[in-house]
């Protein structure tokens, strides 16, 4: 993530990096984070990361469809101060991936 390519909104920040992959297998990697300075309780951080993982799992085919000829790495960080619900995470994730597509 040296080039600092990222998109963000009120809830999420996504750092991304793409490489042209000459092999037939495209592997997309995802990493998730919830900052300790915003959520000091580990169970809250784990809950947020679980929501992020579930949103990616549920929408993975839609999220990576535009990147079929590239291998991508995505670092997704929750940046809002309040504990989220699944709908907020999912909508934010889809909105930001639409920005990355463009």
C-alpha positions in Angstrom: 0.0 0.0 0.0 2.9 2.3 -0.7 1.1 4.5 -3.2 -1.6 5.2 -0.6 -4.5 4.5 -2.9 -7.6 4.7 -0.8 -11.3 5.6 -0.7 -13.3 6.5 2.3 -16.6 7.6 3.6 -18.0 8.3 7.1 -17.8 4.7 8.2 -15.0 2.9 6.3 -11.6 3.5 4.7 -10.4 1.1 2.1 -6.7 1.0 1.0 -6.2 -1.0 -2.2 -3.4 -2.1 -4.4 -3.7 -4.0 -7.8 -1.1 -6.0 -9.7 -1.5 -7.4 -13.2 -1.5 -11.1 -12.8 -0.4 -13.3 -15.7 -1.5 -16.5 -14.2 -5.1 -17.8 -14.7 -5.8 -17.7 -11.0 -6.7 -14.3 -9.5 -6.4 -14.1 -5.7 -8.0 -11.2 -3.9 -6.8 -10.6 -0.4 -8.8 -8.8 2.3 -7.7 -7.5 5.7 -9.9 -5.9 8.3 -9.2 -3.5 11.2 -11.1 -1.7 14.0 -8.9 0.7 15.8 -8.1 0.3 19.5 -8.2 4.0 20.2 -11.9 4.1 19.2 -12.9 0.8 20.7 -10.9 -0.2 23.7 -12.9 -3.3 24.4 -11.6 -6.3 22.3 -15.1 -7.8 22.0 -16.3 -4.6 20.2 -13.4 -4.7 17.8 -13.9 -8.4 17.1 -17.6 -7.7 16.5 -16.9 -5.0 13.9 -14.3 -7.1 12.1 -16.8 -10.0 12.1 -19.4 -7.7 10.4 -16.8 -6.5 7.9 -15.9 -10.1 7.0 -19.5 -11.1 6.7 -20.3 -8.2 4.4 -17.3 -9.1 2.1 -18.3 -12.8 2.1 -21.9 -12.0 1.3 -21.0 -9.7 -1.6 -17.6 -11.0 -2.7 -18.6 -12.0 -6.3 -20.1 -8.5 -6.8 -17.1 -6.7 -5.3 -14.4 -8.4 -7.3 -16.2 -8.8 -10.6 -14.7 -5.6 -12.1 -11.2 -6.8 -11.3 -11.1 -10.1 -13.2 -7.8 -9.4 -14.9 -6.0 -8.1 -11.8 -5.0 -9.4 -8.4 -6.1 -7.1 -5.6 -5.3 -6.5 -2.0 -7.8 -4.6 0.1 -7.3 -3.3 3.7 -10.7 -2.3 5.1 -10.8 -0.2 8.3 -13.8 1.0 10.3 -13.3 4.6 11.2 -16.6 5.8 12.8 -16.8 6.3 16.6 -20.1 4.4 17.1 -20.7 0.7 17.0 -22.2 -0.1 13.6 -24.9 -2.5 12.4 -24.7 -4.8 9.4 -26.7 -2.6 7.0 -24.4 0.4 7.5 -21.3 -1.7 6.9 -22.7 -3.4 3.8 -24.0 -0.2 2.2 -20.7 1.6 2.9 -18.7 -1.3 1.5 -20.7 -1.4 -1.7 -20.5 2.4 -2.2 -16.8 2.4 -1.7 -16.2 -0.5 -4.1 -18.2 1.3 -6.7 -15.8 4.3 -6.3 -12.8 1.9 -6.7 -14.3 0.6 -10.0 -14.3 4.0 -11.6 
